[in-house]
Amino acid sequence: MTHYTGDGSRLDVLLSRDGALSRSRAAELIRSGAVAVNGKPERKPACKPDPGADIALDMPEVRPAAVEAQDIPLTVLYQDRHLAVVIKPAGMVVHPAAGNADGTLVNALLYHLDSLSGIGGEMRPGIVHRLDKDTSGLLLVAKDDATHAALSRDLSERKMEKHYYAVVAGVMKAPEGVIDAPIGRSHSDRKKMAVTPDGRPSRTEWRVVRQDSDRALLDIHLITGRTHQIRVHMSSIHHPVLGDPIYGHKSMPKAPRLMLHAYSLSFTHPATGERMTFTAPPEPCFGLDA
């Protein structure tokens, strides 16, 4: 049992202040009933206990994962005792779920990495940011909770820099641009995301690398990290990512896969303070050298 003293700030902010937990992880614990204020359970992350209030956190025990480690080919670009950088191939699901019990990135990480962070009361990889199943590219993995909390905080504070290559439909009207439009759940289809006035602030910067007659290769700088952000934003300006079955349209040029690849990742190592940058080229079908 860990105790904190209220100071008038939000409960999730207070629990994450010392860096041992990310704010999102603190919110999960609060909602799960692991936190009590003055002896009474509190499940609202936005609750602001009075100054001096006794706040008790009952951290769940880390237990072995039920997920099986599998010898799945995986490129590990970098690894130390704190973190790892890997390349996720297109078509690979990140976390096991119904219908995808194995063959996931988690199964591969459990085999290839020597230690992983305990998050959510389970021993599973501390993937700091995620990629859609059909998006390929660089992923950052934390191997202990302190590193995960620090990297998650840097991600939320936009201290990481992530660039993608995307092949989109049509001819761009300018050599570069910015899409600043809020993203939230679609009101017409709750399985999809959409640009919507009540969504979360979202910002995407893009630059044309190559323009062809019916498509363009873009370098995209992701400022925020919303679900399906690049796909939603590019579709919203009528230049959907090729190969996108959800946000694309039937008349756009055909593609062998979702043409989205996370090729560059920069971050500050929490333990050493070193600024690290990794790059990974996309598949030849992106035509980067054409």
C-alpha positions in Angstrom: 0.0 0.0 0.0 1.4 3.4 -1.0 0.1 6.6 0.6 0.0 10.1 -0.8 -1.2 13.4 0.7 -3.8 15.5 -1.1 -2.8 18.9 -2.3 -5.9 20.1 -4.2 -4.8 18.7 -7.6 -6.5 16.0 -9.7 -6.1 12.5 -8.3 -4.5 11.1 -11.5 -2.0 14.1 -11.6 -1.1 13.6 -8.0 -0.4 9.8 -8.4 1.7 10.4 -11.5 3.7 13.3 -10.2 6.7 11.3 -8.9 7.2 9.6 -12.3 6.6 6.1 -11.1 3.3 6.0 -13.0 2.1 7.6 -16.2 -1.0 9.7 -15.9 -3.0 7.3 -18.1 -1.8 4.3 -15.9 -2.8 6.3 -12.7 -6.3 6.9 -14.2 -6.7 3.2 -15.0 -5.8 2.3 -11.4 -8.3 4.8 -10.0 -11.1 3.5 -12.2 -10.3 -0.1 -11.2 -10.9 0.7 -7.5 -7.3 0.6 -6.4 -7.4 4.0 -4.8 -9.1 5.2 -1.7 -9.4 8.8 -0.3 -9.7 9.0 3.5 -10.6 5.3 3.5 -13.3 5.5 0.9 -12.9 4.1 -2.7 -12.6 6.8 -5.3 -13.0 5.9 -9.0 -12.9 9.3 -10.6 -9.5 10.4 -12.0 -10.6 14.0 -12.0 -11.4 14.0 -8.3 -9.5 16.7 -6.4 -9.0 15.5 -2.8 -8.7 18.3 -0.2 -5.3 19.3 0.9 -4.1 17.0 3.6 -6.4 14.1 2.6 -4.9 10.6 2.9 -4.8 8.8 -0.4 -4.0 5.1 -0.5 -3.0 3.2 -3.6 -3.2 -0.6 -3.5 -1.0 -1.5 -6.5 -2.0 -4.9 -8.1 0.7 -7.5 -8.0 2.6 -8.2 -11.2 1.7 -11.7 -12.4 3.0 -13.8 -15.3 1.3 -13.2 -18.6 -0.9 -15.8 -20.1 0.4 -14.7 -23.5 2.9 -17.2 -25.0 6.3 -16.1 -26.2 6.7 -17.0 -29.9 9.7 -17.1 -32.1 8.3 -14.8 -34.7 10.8 -12.9 -36.9 11.3 -9.4 -35.5 13.8 -6.7 -36.2 15.2 -5.2 -33.0 17.1 -2.1 -33.9 18.2 -1.2 -30.4 18.0 -2.7 -26.9 19.4 -1.9 -23.5 18.1 -2.7 -20.0 15.6 0.1 -20.1 14.1 0.1 -23.5 14.0 -1.3 -27.0 13.2 0.0 -30.5 11.7 -2.5 -32.9 10.2 -2.5 -36.5 6.6 -3.8 -36.7 5.8 -5.3 -40.0 2.5 -4.5 -41.8 -0.3 -6.9 -41.0 0.9 -7.7 -37.5 -1.5 -7.0 -34.6 0.2 -5.4 -31.6 -1.8 -6.9 -28.7 -3.5 -10.3 -28.5 -7.3 -10.0 -28.6 -10.3 -12.1 -29.6 -9.5 -13.6 -32.9 -5.8 -12.8 -32.6 -4.6 -14.9 -29.6 -1.1 -15.4 -31.0 1.2 -14.2 -33.8 1.1 -10.7 -32.4 3.9 -8.2 -31.7 3.5 -9.0 -28.0 4.2 -12.7 -28.6 7.3 -11.7 -30.6 8.5 -9.3 -27.9 8.1 -11.8 -25.1 10.5 -14.1 -27.1 13.1 -11.5 -28.3 13.4 -9.2 -25.4 15.0 -10.2 -22.1 12.7 -8.2 -19.8 9.5 -6.2 -20.1 7.6 -3.8 -17.9 4.7 -4.8 -15.7 1.7 -2.8 -16.7 -1.9 -3.3 -15.7 -0.9 -6.0 -13.2 0.5 -8.2 -16.0 3.9 -8.9 -17.4 3.4 -7.5 -20.9 5.5 -5.3 -23.1 5.3 -1.6 -22.2 4.6 -0.4 -25.7 4.8 3.4 -25.4 2.9 4.2 -28.6 1.0 2.0 -31.0 0.6 1.4 -34.7 -2.4 0.1 -36.5 -2.3 -3.5 -37.7 -1.6 -2.6 -41.3 0.8 0.2 -40.5 4.5 -0.7 -40.5 7.5 0.9 -38.8 9.2 1.9 -35.6 7.8 1.2 -32.2 9.3 2.1 -28.8 9.1 -0.4 -26.0 9.8 0.2 -22.3 11.3 -2.6 -20.2 10.5 -1.2 -16.8 7.7 0.9 -15.3 9.8 3.9 -14.5 11.0 4.1 -18.1 7.5 3.5 -19.4 6.2 6.4 -17.2 8.9 8.8 -18.3 8.5 8.0 -22.0 4.7 8.1 -21.8 5.0 11.6 -20.2 7.4 12.8 -22.9 4.9 11.5 -25.5 2.0 13.3 -24.0 4.1 16.5 -23.7 5.1 16.2 -27.4 8.8 15.8 -26.7 9.1 12.8 -29.1 9.3 13.4 -32.8 7.6 10.9 -35.2 7.7 11.0 -39.0 5.8 8.7 -41.4 5.8 8.1 -45.1 2.3 7.9 -46.6 1.2 7.4 -50.2 -2.1 9.3 -50.7 -4.5 9.7 -53.5 -4.6 12.6 -55.8 -2.5 15.7 -56.6 -1.6 17.9 -53.6 -2.4 21.6 -54.1 0.6 22.8 -52.2 4.1 21.5 -51.5 3.4 21.3 -47.7 0.6 22.0 -45.3 -0.9 21.5 -41.8 -4.1 19.8 -40.8 -5.4 21.2 -37.5 -8.8 19.5 -36.9 -10.2 17.7 -33.8 -10.7 14.0 -34.0 -13.2 11.9 -32.1 -15.6 9.0 -32.6 -17.7 9.2 -35.7 -21.3 10.1 -34.8 -22.6 7.9 -37.7 -20.3 4.9 -37.2 -18.9 4.4 -33.7 -16.3 1.9 -35.0 -14.7 4.8 -37.0 -12.9 8.0 -36.0 -13.7 11.3 -37.7 -13.0 15.0 -37.7 -15.7 16.3 -35.3 -16.2 19.6 -33.4 -16.3 17.7 -30.1 -13.1 15.7 -30.7 -9.7 16.0 -29.2 -7.3 18.6 -30.7 -5.2 17.0 -33.4 -2.4 18.3 -35.6 -0.7 16.8 -38.6 2.0 18.4 -40.7 2.8 17.1 -44.2 5.3 17.7 -47.0 5.3 16.4 -50.5 8.3 14.1 -51.3 7.1 13.1 -54.7 4.1 13.9 -56.8 2.8 11.6 -59.5 -0.2 11.9 -61.7 -2.7 10.2 -59.4 -0.8 9.9 -56.0 1.7 11.6 -53.8 4.4 10.4 -51.4 4.3 12.5 -48.3 6.5 12.9 -45.3 4.2 13.3 -42.4 5.1 14.8 -39.0 2.7 13.6 -36.3 2.3 16.3 -33.7 -0.5 14.7 -31.7 -1.2 10.9 -31.6 -4.9 10.2 -31.9 -6.4 6.9 -33.1 -6.1 6.7 -36.9 -5.0 10.3 -37.0 -3.1 10.4 -40.3 -5.7 8.3 -42.0 -8.6 10.4 -40.8 -6.9 13.8 -41.4 -5.7 12.8 -44.9 -9.2 11.5 -45.8 -10.7 14.8 -44.4 -8.8 16.8 -47.1 -9.8 14.3 -49.8 -6.4 12.7 -50.1 -6.9 9.3 -48.3 -4.0 7.0 -47.7 -3.9 4.3 -50.4 -4.9 0.9 -49.4 -7.1 2.2 -46.6 -10.4 0.1 -46.5 -11.9 2.3 -43.8 -11.2 5.9 -44.7 -10.5 5.5 -48.4 -12.8 5.2 -51.4 -13.3 2.8 -54.3 -12.1 5.2 -57.0 -8.6 5.8 -55.6 -5.6 4.1 -57.1 -5.0 0.5 -56.0 -2.2 -0.4 -53.5 -0.7 -3.7 -52.2 -1.2 -2.7 -48.6 -2.0 0.3 -46.4 0.6 2.8 -47.6 1.6 4.1 -44.2 5.0 3.6 -42.5 6.6 5.1 -39.4 10.1 5.7 -40.6 11.7 8.1 -38.0 11.5 8.3 -34.2 13.4 10.7 -31.9 13.2 10.7 -28.1 15.3 11.4 -25.1 16.5 8.3 -23.2 15.1 8.6 -19.6 18.1 7.0 -18.0 21.0 8.7 -19.9 19.5 11.9 -21.1 20.8 11.2 -24.6 18.7 12.3 -27.6 18.3 9.2 -29.8 17.0 9.0 -33.3 16.2 5.8 -35.3 15.1 5.4 -38.9 13.7 2.5 -40.9 13.1 2.7 -44.7 9.7 1.6 -46.0 9.1 -1.4 -48.4 10.0 -0.8 -52.0 6.3 -0.5 -53.0 6.4 3.0 -51.5 8.6 4.0 -54.4 10.8 6.2 -52.3 13.8 5.8 -54.7 11.7 6.0 -57.9 
